[in-house]
Amino acid sequence: MKKLLALTILAVAAMPALAADVAVSVTVGDPRFYGRIDVVGYPQPQLVYPEPVIVQPAPAGVVVQPIYVRVPPGHAKDWRKHCKKYKLCGQPVYFVQDTWYTQVYVPEYRAKKGKDKVEKTKPPKVKEPKQD
């Protein structure tokens, strides 16, 4: 019984280390992506707010162009809290609507980048072992 308890404790203690080794790569065009997007050459984005949001204004005399971002629900409402994660606190931002991103931007992005093309490959030939 003591061995089982000790093994269980070791297994639970090792779990955070195992979880830390998992890497997930999410990029623009992926429905799970959040962050800055380039809307040049894409249909007009639908916005959460009609005016750009800015947490820290630019210095006097400096003109900063707004950028477009997709953020999880709630981040736009409390942008002051979340802008540091995106490194955009001093930048005016437009928040694109989630439905526009997933239903318009992602399909267009994939079509432009060729990610919807399905490669057709033949399976490798398997050599049958010789029977004597």
mmCIF file of the C-alpha atoms, coordinates in Angstrom:
data_MODEL
# 
_entry.id   MODEL 
# 
loop_
_atom_site.group_PDB 
_atom_site.id 
_atom_site.type_symbol 
_atom_site.label_atom_id 
_atom_site.label_alt_id 
_atom_site.label_comp_id 
_atom_site.label_asym_id 
_atom_site.label_entity_id 
_atom_site.label_seq_id 
_atom_site.pdbx_PDB_ins_code 
_atom_site.Cartn_x 
_atom_site.Cartn_y 
_atom_site.Cartn_z 
_atom_site.occupancy 
_atom_site.B_iso_or_equiv 
_atom_site.pdbx_formal_charge 
_atom_site.auth_seq_id 
_atom_site.auth_comp_id 
_atom_site.auth_asym_id 
_atom_site.auth_atom_id 
_atom_site.pdbx_PDB_model_num 
ATOM 1   C CA . MET A 1 1   ? 0.000   0.000   0.000   1.00 0.00 ? 1   MET A CA 1 
ATOM 2   C CA . LYS A 1 2   ? 2.858   2.366   0.835   1.00 0.00 ? 2   LYS A CA 1 
ATOM 3   C CA . LYS A 1 3   ? 4.467   1.707   -2.563  1.00 0.00 ? 3   LYS A CA 1 
ATOM 4   C CA . LEU A 1 4   ? 1.211   2.555   -4.339  1.00 0.00 ? 4   LEU A CA 1 
ATOM 5   C CA . LEU A 1 5   ? 0.876   5.778   -2.367  1.00 0.00 ? 5   LEU A CA 1 
ATOM 6   C CA . ALA A 1 6   ? 4.492   6.733   -3.094  1.00 0.00 ? 6   ALA A CA 1 
ATOM 7   C CA . LEU A 1 7   ? 4.059   6.036   -6.824  1.00 0.00 ? 7   LEU A CA 1 
ATOM 8   C CA . THR A 1 8   ? 0.870   8.095   -6.915  1.00 0.00 ? 8   THR A CA 1 
ATOM 9   C CA . ILE A 1 9   ? 2.598   11.036  -5.217  1.00 0.00 ? 9   ILE A CA 1 
ATOM 10  C CA . LEU A 1 10  ? 5.510   10.836  -7.667  1.00 0.00 ? 10  LEU A CA 1 
ATOM 11  C CA . ALA A 1 11  ? 3.161   10.683  -10.648 1.00 0.00 ? 11  ALA A CA 1 
ATOM 12  C CA . VAL A 1 12  ? 1.179   13.717  -9.484  1.00 0.00 ? 12  VAL A CA 1 
ATOM 13  C CA . ALA A 1 13  ? 4.367   15.653  -8.748  1.00 0.00 ? 13  ALA A CA 1 
ATOM 14  C CA . ALA A 1 14  ? 5.687   14.938  -12.252 1.00 0.00 ? 14  ALA A CA 1 
ATOM 15  C CA . MET A 1 15  ? 2.513   16.145  -14.021 1.00 0.00 ? 15  MET A CA 1 
ATOM 16  C CA . PRO A 1 16  ? 3.363   19.876  -14.078 1.00 0.00 ? 16  PRO A CA 1 
ATOM 17  C CA . ALA A 1 17  ? 6.763   19.077  -15.556 1.00 0.00 ? 17  ALA A CA 1 
ATOM 18  C CA . LEU A 1 18  ? 5.168   16.971  -18.263 1.00 0.00 ? 18  LEU A CA 1 
ATOM 19  C CA . ALA A 1 19  ? 2.584   19.643  -19.036 1.00 0.00 ? 19  ALA A CA 1 
ATOM 20  C CA . ALA A 1 20  ? 5.283   22.290  -19.381 1.00 0.00 ? 20  ALA A CA 1 
ATOM 21  C CA . ASP A 1 21  ? 6.889   20.350  -22.249 1.00 0.00 ? 21  ASP A CA 1 
ATOM 22  C CA . VAL A 1 22  ? 3.782   20.606  -24.424 1.00 0.00 ? 22  VAL A CA 1 
ATOM 23  C CA . ALA A 1 23  ? 4.087   23.232  -27.152 1.00 0.00 ? 23  ALA A CA 1 
ATOM 24  C CA . VAL A 1 24  ? 1.194   24.532  -29.201 1.00 0.00 ? 24  VAL A CA 1 
ATOM 25  C CA . SER A 1 25  ? 1.732   26.708  -32.230 1.00 0.00 ? 25  SER A CA 1 
ATOM 26  C CA . VAL A 1 26  ? -1.176  28.882  -33.309 1.00 0.00 ? 26  VAL A CA 1 
ATOM 27  C CA . THR A 1 27  ? -0.750  31.385  -36.134 1.00 0.00 ? 27  THR A CA 1 
ATOM 28  C CA . VAL A 1 28  ? -2.805  33.950  -38.021 1.00 0.00 ? 28  VAL A CA 1 
ATOM 29  C CA . GLY A 1 29  ? -5.476  32.182  -40.029 1.00 0.00 ? 29  GLY A CA 1 
ATOM 30  C CA . ASP A 1 30  ? -6.079  29.635  -37.293 1.00 0.00 ? 30  ASP A CA 1 
ATOM 31  C CA . PRO A 1 31  ? -9.514  29.962  -35.652 1.00 0.00 ? 31  PRO A CA 1 
ATOM 32  C CA . ARG A 1 32  ? -7.751  29.783  -32.242 1.00 0.00 ? 32  ARG A CA 1 
ATOM 33  C CA . PHE A 1 33  ? -5.442  32.747  -32.999 1.00 0.00 ? 33  PHE A CA 1 
ATOM 34  C CA . TYR A 1 34  ? -5.669  35.942  -30.958 1.00 0.00 ? 34  TYR A CA 1 
ATOM 35  C CA . GLY A 1 35  ? -3.569  38.994  -31.712 1.00 0.00 ? 35  GLY A CA 1 
ATOM 36  C CA . ARG A 1 36  ? -2.707  41.476  -34.436 1.00 0.00 ? 36  ARG A CA 1 
ATOM 37  C CA . ILE A 1 37  ? -4.038  40.833  -37.944 1.00 0.00 ? 37  ILE A CA 1 
ATOM 38  C CA . ASP A 1 38  ? -3.398  42.492  -41.294 1.00 0.00 ? 38  ASP A CA 1 
ATOM 39  C CA . VAL A 1 39  ? -6.667  43.453  -42.979 1.00 0.00 ? 39  VAL A CA 1 
ATOM 40  C CA . VAL A 1 40  ? -5.185  44.965  -46.160 1.00 0.00 ? 40  VAL A CA 1 
ATOM 41  C CA . GLY A 1 41  ? -6.636  43.112  -49.137 1.00 0.00 ? 41  GLY A CA 1 
ATOM 42  C CA . TYR A 1 42  ? -9.442  41.505  -47.115 1.00 0.00 ? 42  TYR A CA 1 
ATOM 43  C CA . PRO A 1 43  ? -13.153 42.352  -46.923 1.00 0.00 ? 43  PRO A CA 1 
ATOM 44  C CA . GLN A 1 44  ? -14.046 45.292  -44.652 1.00 0.00 ? 44  GLN A CA 1 
ATOM 45  C CA . PRO A 1 45  ? -13.751 44.059  -41.046 1.00 0.00 ? 45  PRO A CA 1 
ATOM 46  C CA . GLN A 1 46  ? -16.727 44.142  -38.723 1.00 0.00 ? 46  GLN A CA 1 
ATOM 47  C CA . LEU A 1 47  ? -15.681 45.884  -35.528 1.00 0.00 ? 47  LEU A CA 1 
ATOM 48  C CA . VAL A 1 48  ? -16.617 45.502  -31.866 1.00 0.00 ? 48  VAL A CA 1 
ATOM 49  C CA . TYR A 1 49  ? -16.420 49.308  -31.357 1.00 0.00 ? 49  TYR A CA 1 
ATOM 50  C CA . PRO A 1 50  ? -16.661 51.934  -34.125 1.00 0.00 ? 50  PRO A CA 1 
ATOM 51  C CA . GLU A 1 51  ? -13.702 53.958  -32.772 1.00 0.00 ? 51  GLU A CA 1 
ATOM 52  C CA . PRO A 1 52  ? -10.185 52.713  -31.982 1.00 0.00 ? 52  PRO A CA 1 
ATOM 53  C CA . VAL A 1 53  ? -9.368  52.107  -28.322 1.00 0.00 ? 53  VAL A CA 1 
ATOM 54  C CA . ILE A 1 54  ? -6.126  53.426  -26.850 1.00 0.00 ? 54  ILE A CA 1 
ATOM 55  C CA . VAL A 1 55  ? -4.800  52.998  -23.313 1.00 0.00 ? 55  VAL A CA 1 
ATOM 56  C CA . GLN A 1 56  ? -1.762  55.297  -23.495 1.00 0.00 ? 56  GLN A CA 1 
ATOM 57  C CA . PRO A 1 57  ? -1.898  58.159  -25.990 1.00 0.00 ? 57  PRO A CA 1 
ATOM 58  C CA . ALA A 1 58  ? 1.058   58.695  -28.303 1.00 0.00 ? 58  ALA A CA 1 
ATOM 59  C CA . PRO A 1 59  ? 3.405   61.618  -27.545 1.00 0.00 ? 59  PRO A CA 1 
ATOM 60  C CA . ALA A 1 60  ? 2.341   65.005  -28.909 1.00 0.00 ? 60  ALA A CA 1 
ATOM 61  C CA . GLY A 1 61  ? 3.073   65.372  -32.612 1.00 0.00 ? 61  GLY A CA 1 
ATOM 62  C CA . VAL A 1 62  ? 3.378   61.611  -33.209 1.00 0.00 ? 62  VAL A CA 1 
ATOM 63  C CA . VAL A 1 63  ? 0.734   60.065  -35.437 1.00 0.00 ? 63  VAL A CA 1 
ATOM 64  C CA . VAL A 1 64  ? 0.135   56.377  -34.806 1.00 0.00 ? 64  VAL A CA 1 
ATOM 65  C CA . GLN A 1 65  ? -2.060  54.421  -37.200 1.00 0.00 ? 65  GLN A CA 1 
ATOM 66  C CA . PRO A 1 66  ? -4.615  52.115  -35.575 1.00 0.00 ? 66  PRO A CA 1 
ATOM 67  C CA . ILE A 1 67  ? -4.157  48.374  -35.994 1.00 0.00 ? 67  ILE A CA 1 
ATOM 68  C CA . TYR A 1 68  ? -6.664  45.539  -36.022 1.00 0.00 ? 68  TYR A CA 1 
ATOM 69  C CA . VAL A 1 69  ? -6.664  42.781  -33.423 1.00 0.00 ? 69  VAL A CA 1 
ATOM 70  C CA . ARG A 1 70  ? -8.729  39.777  -32.500 1.00 0.00 ? 70  ARG A CA 1 
ATOM 71  C CA . VAL A 1 71  ? -8.990  39.142  -28.777 1.00 0.00 ? 71  VAL A CA 1 
ATOM 72  C CA . PRO A 1 72  ? -10.928 36.637  -26.652 1.00 0.00 ? 72  PRO A CA 1 
ATOM 73  C CA . PRO A 1 73  ? -14.328 37.689  -25.340 1.00 0.00 ? 73  PRO A CA 1 
ATOM 74  C CA . GLY A 1 74  ? -13.934 40.137  -22.464 1.00 0.00 ? 74  GLY A CA 1 
ATOM 75  C CA . HIS A 1 75  ? -10.447 41.402  -23.375 1.00 0.00 ? 75  HIS A CA 1 
ATOM 76  C CA . ALA A 1 76  ? -11.824 44.294  -25.430 1.00 0.00 ? 76  ALA A CA 1 
ATOM 77  C CA . LYS A 1 77  ? -14.085 45.393  -22.567 1.00 0.00 ? 77  LYS A CA 1 
ATOM 78  C CA . ASP A 1 78  ? -11.163 45.513  -20.134 1.00 0.00 ? 78  ASP A CA 1 
ATOM 79  C CA . TRP A 1 79  ? -8.409  46.402  -22.616 1.00 0.00 ? 79  TRP A CA 1 
ATOM 80  C CA . ARG A 1 80  ? -6.375  48.342  -20.027 1.00 0.00 ? 80  ARG A CA 1 
ATOM 81  C CA . LYS A 1 81  ? -5.888  45.067  -18.134 1.00 0.00 ? 81  LYS A CA 1 
ATOM 82  C CA . HIS A 1 82  ? -5.019  42.977  -21.221 1.00 0.00 ? 82  HIS A CA 1 
ATOM 83  C CA . CYS A 1 83  ? -3.106  45.297  -23.582 1.00 0.00 ? 83  CYS A CA 1 
ATOM 84  C CA . LYS A 1 84  ? 0.281   44.416  -22.036 1.00 0.00 ? 84  LYS A CA 1 
ATOM 85  C CA . LYS A 1 85  ? -0.105  40.776  -23.050 1.00 0.00 ? 85  LYS A CA 1 
ATOM 86  C CA . TYR A 1 86  ? -0.384  41.888  -26.684 1.00 0.00 ? 86  TYR A CA 1 
ATOM 87  C CA . LYS A 1 87  ? 2.253   44.654  -26.319 1.00 0.00 ? 87  LYS A CA 1 
ATOM 88  C CA . LEU A 1 88  ? -0.275  47.178  -27.634 1.00 0.00 ? 88  LEU A CA 1 
ATOM 89  C CA . CYS A 1 89  ? -0.926  49.561  -24.718 1.00 0.00 ? 89  CYS A CA 1 
ATOM 90  C CA . GLY A 1 90  ? 0.383   52.611  -26.595 1.00 0.00 ? 90  GLY A CA 1 
ATOM 91  C CA . GLN A 1 91  ? -1.273  51.679  -29.880 1.00 0.00 ? 91  GLN A CA 1 
ATOM 92  C CA . PRO A 1 92  ? -4.810  52.595  -31.000 1.00 0.00 ? 92  PRO A CA 1 
ATOM 93  C CA . VAL A 1 93  ? -6.581  49.324  -31.807 1.00 0.00 ? 93  VAL A CA 1 
ATOM 94  C CA . TYR A 1 94  ? -9.732  48.229  -33.554 1.00 0.00 ? 94  TYR A CA 1 
ATOM 95  C CA . PHE A 1 95  ? -11.179 44.983  -32.250 1.00 0.00 ? 95  PHE A CA 1 
ATOM 96  C CA . VAL A 1 96  ? -12.548 42.777  -35.017 1.00 0.00 ? 96  VAL A CA 1 
ATOM 97  C CA . GLN A 1 97  ? -15.653 40.743  -34.335 1.00 0.00 ? 97  GLN A CA 1 
ATOM 98  C CA . ASP A 1 98  ? -15.056 37.060  -33.776 1.00 0.00 ? 98  ASP A CA 1 
ATOM 99  C CA . THR A 1 99  ? -17.625 35.993  -36.373 1.00 0.00 ? 99  THR A CA 1 
ATOM 100 C CA . TRP A 1 100 ? -15.970 38.168  -39.034 1.00 0.00 ? 100 TRP A CA 1 
ATOM 101 C CA . TYR A 1 101 ? -12.558 36.661  -38.226 1.00 0.00 ? 101 TYR A CA 1 
ATOM 102 C CA . THR A 1 102 ? -13.712 33.020  -38.291 1.00 0.00 ? 102 THR A CA 1 
ATOM 103 C CA . GLN A 1 103 ? -16.224 33.237  -41.147 1.00 0.00 ? 103 GLN A CA 1 
ATOM 104 C CA . VAL A 1 104 ? -14.597 35.805  -43.454 1.00 0.00 ? 104 VAL A CA 1 
ATOM 105 C CA . TYR A 1 105 ? -10.927 36.388  -42.605 1.00 0.00 ? 105 TYR A CA 1 
ATOM 106 C CA . VAL A 1 106 ? -9.830  32.789  -41.936 1.00 0.00 ? 106 VAL A CA 1 
ATOM 107 C CA . PRO A 1 107 ? -11.263 31.341  -45.189 1.00 0.00 ? 107 PRO A CA 1 
ATOM 108 C CA . GLU A 1 108 ? -9.833  34.260  -47.225 1.00 0.00 ? 108 GLU A CA 1 
ATOM 109 C CA . TYR A 1 109 ? -6.452  33.968  -45.494 1.00 0.00 ? 109 TYR A CA 1 
ATOM 110 C CA . ARG A 1 110 ? -6.261  30.242  -46.140 1.00 0.00 ? 110 ARG A CA 1 
ATOM 111 C CA . ALA A 1 111 ? -7.288  30.665  -49.762 1.00 0.00 ? 111 ALA A CA 1 
ATOM 112 C CA . LYS A 1 112 ? -4.606  33.329  -50.276 1.00 0.00 ? 112 LYS A CA 1 
ATOM 113 C CA . LYS A 1 113 ? -1.923  31.316  -48.501 1.00 0.00 ? 113 LYS A CA 1 
ATOM 114 C CA . GLY A 1 114 ? -2.931  28.044  -50.188 1.00 0.00 ? 114 GLY A CA 1 
ATOM 115 C CA . LYS A 1 115 ? -3.710  26.270  -46.933 1.00 0.00 ? 115 LYS A CA 1 
ATOM 116 C CA . ASP A 1 116 ? -6.976  24.808  -48.214 1.00 0.00 ? 116 ASP A CA 1 
ATOM 117 C CA . LYS A 1 117 ? -5.213  22.793  -50.904 1.00 0.00 ? 117 LYS A CA 1 
ATOM 118 C CA . VAL A 1 118 ? -5.277  19.125  -50.073 1.00 0.00 ? 118 VAL A CA 1 
ATOM 119 C CA . GLU A 1 119 ? -2.171  17.310  -51.139 1.00 0.00 ? 119 GLU A CA 1 
ATOM 120 C CA . LYS A 1 120 ? -2.935  14.035  -52.833 1.00 0.00 ? 120 LYS A CA 1 
ATOM 121 C CA . THR A 1 121 ? -0.135  11.583  -52.310 1.00 0.00 ? 121 THR A CA 1 
ATOM 122 C CA . LYS A 1 122 ? 0.045   7.894   -52.902 1.00 0.00 ? 122 LYS A CA 1 
ATOM 123 C CA . PRO A 1 123 ? 0.758   5.732   -49.887 1.00 0.00 ? 123 PRO A CA 1 
ATOM 124 C CA . PRO A 1 124 ? 4.251   4.236   -49.887 1.00 0.00 ? 124 PRO A CA 1 
ATOM 125 C CA . LYS A 1 125 ? 4.571   0.763   -51.312 1.00 0.00 ? 125 LYS A CA 1 
ATOM 126 C CA . VAL A 1 126 ? 5.051   -1.888  -48.683 1.00 0.00 ? 126 VAL A CA 1 
ATOM 127 C CA . LYS A 1 127 ? 7.295   -4.780  -49.607 1.00 0.00 ? 127 LYS A CA 1 
ATOM 128 C CA . GLU A 1 128 ? 5.852   -8.112  -48.723 1.00 0.00 ? 128 GLU A CA 1 
ATOM 129 C CA . PRO A 1 129 ? 8.277   -10.450 -46.968 1.00 0.00 ? 129 PRO A CA 1 
ATOM 130 C CA . LYS A 1 130 ? 9.439   -13.354 -49.111 1.00 0.00 ? 130 LYS A CA 1 
ATOM 131 C CA . GLN A 1 131 ? 7.913   -16.657 -48.184 1.00 0.00 ? 131 GLN A CA 1 
ATOM 132 C CA . ASP A 1 132 ? 10.108  -19.712 -48.625 1.00 0.00 ? 132 ASP A CA 1 
# 
